[in-house]
Amino acid sequence: MTDLWNGEPAREWKSGPWSLELRDDEFADIAYEGHVVLRSVRAVVRDRNWDTADLVVDRVDASGIALTLHVHSVGLGSDLRGVVRAEVRGTGRLRLLADLESASEFQTNRTGIIALHPPALAGAAMDVRHPDGEVTHSRFPADISPHQPAFDIAGLSWSHDGLAVDVRFAGDVFEMEDQRNWTDASYKTYSRPLALPFPYTLAAGERIVQSIDIRVSGTPTPVDEDRVTRIRLEEGPALPAIAVSASTAPDPDPAFAPTGSAVLVELDLATRNWRAALDRAAASGLPLDVRFVLADDDPTALDHAVPALHDLSVARVTAFPPTGAARHVSDIDAIGALRHALTEAGIEAEVVGGARSHFTELNREHHRLPRGLDGIVFSSTPLFHSLSSAQLVEAVPMQRLVATQGVRLAAGLPVHIGPISLRPHFNDVATTPPPMPAHDDLRDGYGSALTDAVDPRQAAPELAAWTVASAAAFAVPGVATLAYFEEWGPRGVRTVDGITQPAFDAVTALAALAGEPGLRGGSPDGLVWALGARTADGDVVLIANLDRRSRTVEVELPGGETRTAELAPGSFVRV
């Protein structure tokens, strides 16, 4: 697989029964006797907008009992230096430590150590030890929990696959959130409780010292590996339509043949160039999925904007408030204003509602949605908390979870998932106003073009396999549309010069199956996925391999037919 996709190769460290992978500044896949106990431990430095400063590793010291990273932070006004260390403390014991000092005053929402628990713990019993010594008996959530499943944490204990695990936290009070909301493959235990005010100030010379002590006992349950990966597909309703988002890149606008079934366009009515963005999206001639972002300082903006949809083909439309209690969620007020504007303009269109941002907000705020909607929407990005390729790959099985739970929340309404982008198409947790275009036209672009939303892996060959795998995960019955990437530009399926990116091949292959009776199944390990359709020319199956090694995949179709394929790492095939 390409270096662009994998980044720097992981470095393995072992000490007796303990092992972990060093991925840049992260201790990943912390395992006892080969069994992963914690998915990850790392130190994070986040500014007042929840953006994460880079933690640069200056030196690595490794011995038989300890692995020490000498680090310093870069960017966002931060200047922290110190060490992050893993050290064996005795039989079945491992300590993970972060000791950082801020050289200057720094406004932060979170600076300290975080631990990620593997999603395989879903439903497992856990004991939560509090700072006062009291213990609460609980469980890792099976369904994706909209709110924190555990507070006021000094320690956690659980058993899984033959191992008893006890984890103690020191240096602050910790709490847990279910990161599967953002398609992260983890539950995260972090410090400074969110109920406390943020941002807060680190003084010059202030030290942050936090540690995690792990104690493990027992013998892990052995796992038998089969050299052939087997996936069984079941026949079901039609596969989702495949859409793309309008390009947010700066002018000039190239002329390309349209891709997919619709174009999703987000129109921020507080900006000067939303009309130019609408004109660009409409140039494809495809139906439009229009997402209005309301203007706080102009309550009449929506009434003036909706008539611009006259004479355009509109697949669906919704509106989101940018601030307030229902921020980025289409509540009864936003939808009421939209319906009024549509009626006044004499426009008939499907009115949908949901979250402008992640599944997180839909999961937490779906009670705000009004009745009578024609569908539910939310967007998705795998690279919200981390920019690693491992995170990108691990997000795919979590996409299956959010799609399944999203369909359940929709209660029979069609679900439209998008924009689906590598990085967030806007910063939904920023505490400062978003950047605004300076012109009425698109010379500077708009939306995502004004934020740090470009990812070099948009051009990676492996992104085609990732897109097929993602569609296989998302395309549960009830999901009506998947909108991947942009039409063109640095976030697009084509470059600005018209060169098709690898993801274009995947989007095209998926679009060819849209609307056909679907063949769906699960993934045995989250790395190999298959999706098919019953077409007039026979059954067609797309198989994707996100693994770092070649895989032999055997797909069983309804009726017993079996198709086998050899897949190189990071590739997909049509069989």
N, C-alpha and C positions, 0 to 999 in steps of 0.2 A: 504494500500500500504506500501511497506517496507520503513524503515528508510533510507536505502541505496539510494532509489529513491528520497524520499522527502527531506532528510536532516532534519535540525531542523524545527519543526513546526512553522508556521507563527504566529505572535502575532498581534491581531487586536487592533487598537487604534481609539477611536471616540471622537469627540468634536463637539457637536451640529450637524449641517448638514454634517460635514466633517468626513471622515473615511479613514484609510489606513491600509495596512498590513506591519508589520515590518518583513522582511526576512533577517536575519543576519544584514548586514550594509545598507540594501536597504529599502527605503520607496516605497512600491509597491502599485499599484492600488489605487492611490490617488483619492478619489471620493467625490462628492458633492451630497447629497440626494440619495446616492446609484449609481450614474452615474459616471463612471471613467472619470476623467478630464485629468490626466497625468498617463501614464502607470507606470512610475518609476522616482524617483529622488535619486541619490546617489553621493557620492564623490569618485573619482577615482584617483589612483596614478600609473602612467605608466612610465616605464623606457625608455631608448633610443631605445629599440627593440620593443616597444609597449606592452611588457609584463606587466601584472597588479599585483602590490603588494597586498597582503591581507590587508584588513582593519579590524582589530580586535576590537570588541566592548567590552570595559572593564566594562562599567556600563550603565544602562538605567535608566533615570529619567523620570517618566511619571506623568502628572497632567491633570486636566480637560481642560487646554488650550495649553499645550506644551508637546512634546516628544523629549527628548534630549539623543543623543548617545555620550558617551565619548569614543573616538577611538584612536588607534595608528596603524601605518602601519608596516608590517613585510615583509622582503625579498627584493631582488633586489638592496640592498644597500640603501634602503630608511629608514628614521626615522622621520616620521611626527606624530604629536599628536595634538588633539584638539577635537572639537565637530561638530556633524551634528545634526540639530534641525529642527523640524516642530512646528510652533506656530500659533495659531489663532490670527488674528489681528483686528477682527471686523466682522460684518455681511457679509458673503460671501467672506471673505478674509483669505488667508493662506500664511504664509511666510516659505520658506525652506532655510536653511542657512548652509553653510560649513565654518568653521573657523579652519584652520590647520596651524601649525608652523613646519618648518623643523629644526630638531636639528643639522643636518649636511649638508654639500654641497651635492647636488643630481642632477644628470643629468636626465632630464625628457623630454618626448614628450608631456605629458599632465598631469597636476595635477589640480583638481578642481571639480566643480559640473557639472553633466550632467542631462538632462531631456529627458525622452522618451515619445513620443506622440503615442497614440494607432493607429493601422493601419486602424481602422474603419473611420478615418478622410480622407482616400483616396478620392481625388477629391473635398474635401470641400474647400470653399474660406477661405483665411487667409490674414490678413493685417500684414505686416512686418514693425515694427517701427525701425528706424535707430537712432544711437546716436545723429545725428544732428537734430532730430525731424521730418525728412521726412518720409513719409509712402509709401510703395510699396504694391499694390494690387496684390495678387498672389493666388495660390492654393497648398494644399498638393498634391503631384503628385499622379495621378491614376496609370499610368504605373510606374514601378520601375525606378527611375531617376538615370542615370549613374553618375551624378555629383550633387554637393550640390544644393538643390532647393532654399536656402535662405542664404544670406551673411549679415555681418555687422548688427547683430541683437541686439537691445536693448529691444524689446518687440514683442509679437505676439498676435493677436486677431483672434478668429474664433467663429462660432456658430455651434452647433451640437446637435441633439436630444432635442431641446427645451432650451438648455443652451447657454448663451453668455459668453465666456471665454476670459479674458484678462490676459496676463502673462508678467511681467517685469523682466528683467535680470540685475544684477548689479555685479560689481567687475572685469569685463573684457568685451571684445567684443566677441559675440557668433556667431555661424553659425550653419546650419543644414545639415545633410546628411540623405539619405534614407537607413536605415539599413536593409530594406528588401533585399538589394543586398546580404547580408550575411545570409539570412533567419532569421534575427531578426524581431520580430513582433513590429516594431516601426519605427518612424522617430526620430532621435536623435539631440537635440540641445546641443551644447558643446562649450567650450571656449578653447582657443587660436586658432585663425584662422590657418588653415593648410598652408596658403601662407607665414606665418612667419617661420623663420628658426627653425629647431629642429634637435637634442635635444637642450634644453636650460637649464641653471643652476639655481637651487634654492640655494641661499646662506644659510649658517648656520644662524638660527634665523629669516629667512624670513617667513612672514605670507601670506597665501592665504585666502582671505575672499571674498566669493561670495554668492549671494542670488538670490532667485526666488520668486517673489510676484505674487500670483494668486488672481484674483477677478472674481467671478462668479455671474451671475444673471439669472433669469428665472426659469422655472419649467421643470424638465426632463420628456421626453415622457415616459409613462408607457410601460412596456414590459410584455406581457402575456407568461407564461411558460407552455409548454405542458409536461405532465408526460411521454409521449411516444415520443422518438426521431424517426423521419421518414426520411429515405433516399431513393431517387429514382435513380435506376441505368438504364443507357441507353447502348444499344449494340453499339460496335464500333470495330475498328481494333484490331489486335492481341496485347496481353499484352507484355511488355518488357521482354527480356531475363534477367535472374538474374545471376550475376557474383560475384566473391569475389576477394579481393586483395591477392597477395602473402604475406605470413607472413614476417614481418621484424624483428622478435624476434631472439635472439642469438641461435646458435646451442645448442643441436643436432636437426636434422630434423627428426620428427616422420613420420610414414607412415600411411596416412589416405585415405579412399575412397574420390574421388574428390567431390566437392560441386559446384553446379551451372553449367553454360554453358561455362564459360571462367574464366581465371585468369588474373587480371590486375597487371602488374609489372612496377614499376618506376625504371629506371636505370640511376643513376647519373654518367656520364662518367668521372667526376673529382675524383671519389672515386676509391679505390684500389680493391674493392670487387664486382663490378657490375657484373662480369662474374659469381661469385658464386650466386648472387641474381637471375640471369637469369636461372642458372641450377636448383635452388630450385623451381622457378615458373614453369619450364618446367616439373618437376617431376610428376605433377598431370596428365599429358597427355592431358589436356584440351587445346583448342586454347588460345593463349596469346594476351592480349591487352597491347602492349608495349609502354611505354612513356619514350623516351630518354630525359635526361637533358644534354645539351651540356656542354663541358668543355671549359671555356674561354681561358685557357692557352695552349690548344692543338686543333687547328682547324682540325687536321686529325683524332681525336678520333672517330668521327662518322663513317668515312670510315672504320676504323679498327673494329668497334663494329657491324655494320650491318651484316657482313658475319656470325656472331655468330647465326643469326636467320635461317641459312640454316638447312634444315631437321626438322624444328620445324613448328608446325601449328600456324600461326599468323592470328588472327582475324582482327587486325588493328594495326597501328603504327603511332606515331607522335613524334615530337621533340620540345623542349622548350629552349630558351636561358635563362640562370640564371640571367643575368644582362642586363643593357642597357635600352633603351626606350621601348623595347618590352619585358621586363622582365616577364618570366613565361607565355608568349603568343606566340603561334606558328605562327610567322610572315612569310613573303614571303622568307626571307633569311634562316630561320630554315627549312622550308618545302622544299625549293629548294635544300638545302644541303642533306636533307633526301632522296629526290627523286633521286638525283644523286648517292648517296651511294647505294640505292636499285638497280638502274639500273646497276651499276658497279658490284654488287654482284650477279646479275641475279636473284633477288628475286622479286616476284610479291606479293603485299599486298595492302589492302585498306589503304590509307593515310588520316588520319583525322587531325583536328586542332581545337584549341580553347584555353582554359585557364587551366594551371596546377593547379591553385588555385580555387578561388570562382567564382560564377556567376558574381560577381562584375567586375572582369577583362574582362570577355567576354562582359559584358554590356558596358563597357567603351572602350574596345580596339578591338571590332570585325571588325573594318575597316582595321585592320592590317592583317587579315586572307587572304591568297591568294585564287584565284579562283581554281575550279577544285578539291576541297576536296571531300572525300567520306563520311564525317560525321563531327559532331561538338562534342567537349568534354568539360566538366568542372567538378570540384569536389564540394563537399558540406559537411559542418560540421555545426551542430546547436550550438556548444559551442565555438564560436570565441570571442565574446565580453563579455560573461558571462558564468559561469560554473554552474548556477542554473538549477535544474530540471524543474522549471517553464519555463525557456528559452528553454530547450530541447523540451518541449511539445508545446510551442507556435510557434516553428519553423515550425511545420508540415504544417499549412495552408500557410505559406510563401513559402514552397517548391512547393506547387501548383502554386503559382505566378511565381517563377523563372522558373519552367518547362514550363509553358505556354508561357512566354516571350522568353525563350531560343529556343523553337520550332519556334516561330515567327522570331527570328533572324536567325535561321538556314535556313529559306526560302526553305523548302522542303527536306533538308538533314536530315538523321537520327541523333538523339541526344543521346549521350552516357554519362550518369551521373555517375561519380565515380572518385576517391574513395569517398564513403560516409562513414564517420567516425564520432565518437562522438566528438573528438578533432581534430584540424587541423593536417594533415599528415606531414606538414612542416610549418615553420614560413615565410610566404611570405612577411611580412613587416619588417623583421629584418634588422638592419643597420650594423650588424656584420656578418662575414661569418658563415655558418652552421657548426656544428660539423662533423668531418670526421672520418671514421673508421680507425683504426691503422693497420689492417691486410688485407690480400688478401682473407681470408675466412670469415665466418659469426659467428665467436666465440663471437663477440660483437654485432651481429646484424647489421642493416644498416637503413638508412632513419628514419622512425618514432621511431625506438628503441633508437635512439640517442638523442631524444628530449622529452619534457614533454608531451607525447601524450597518456599516459595511463589514463583511467577513470574507477573508481571502478564500475560505473553503467553498464560496459560491462557485468557483471555477474548478473545484476538485472533481476528478472522475468519479470518486466514491459517492458524491452527492446524488448521482443518479440512483444508485442502489439504496441510499438512505431514503430518497423520495418514494420509491416503490415500497420499501418496508414501512415507511410512515403511513402511506395510504392503506396498506394492508392492516395496520393497527387501527387507524381512525375509522375505516369504512364499515363500522358495525351497522346492522339494520337500524334505521331511524336517522342516520346521517345522510343528508341530501346533497351537500356540496362541500368540496374541499378546495380552498383557494391557495395555491402555492406560489410564493415568490412574486416577482414583478414581471411585466411584459419584456422589459429591456433595461439595461443599465447595470450598475455595480451590484444591485440586489436582484437582477433579473435572470430569466431563462435564456436571454440573448444579451450580448454586449451592445453598447451603443453603436458599434460598427456593423451590427447584424450577424455577428458570429454566434452560432448556437452554442450554449454551454451544455455540459453533460446532463444537467438536470432537465434540459429541454427534451431529451430523448425519453426520459422517464415520464414527464408530464404528457408528452404525446402518446406514449404507450398506454398510460392510464386513461386518457381522454377517449381513446379508441374503444375502451371497454365500458365507458360510462353509460348508464341506462340499461345495460344488459343484465339478465339474471345473474346474481353474484355467486361466486364460490369463495367461501370464507373459512378461515381456520385460525387457530392459535399458533404461537411460536413455542417450540420446546425449550428455548433458552434465551429468547429475546434478541438473538443475533441473526437467525435465519427466519425469513417470512415468505409467505406465498399468498397470492390473491388471484382469483380467476373469474371468468365469465363464460356463460353458455351463449355462444353467438350462432348466427345462421350458418357459419362455416365450421362449427364444431367448438369444443371447449378450448379456451385459451388460458394459460396460466403464466403469471409473472412470478419469478422467484428471486429473492434478494439475499445476499450474504454480506452481513456487516462485520463478520469476524476478521481477525488478522491472519487467519489461515484458510486454506482451501477447504471446501466442504462438499461432501456427497449428500445430495438431498433427494429424498424419495417422497413424492406427493401422491396421495391416494385421492382419487376423484369419486364423487357419488356414483355408485354402481360397481365400484371395485377396480376400475382402471388405475394403473400406477404409471407415473412418469418420473424418470430419474434424470438428474442433471448434476454435472460437476461444475462448481462455481469457484472462481478465483476469489481471493480476498477483495472485499469492497466492490462487488460486481452484481449485476442482475441479468437474467436471461428470460426469454419468452419461449415457452414450450407448449 
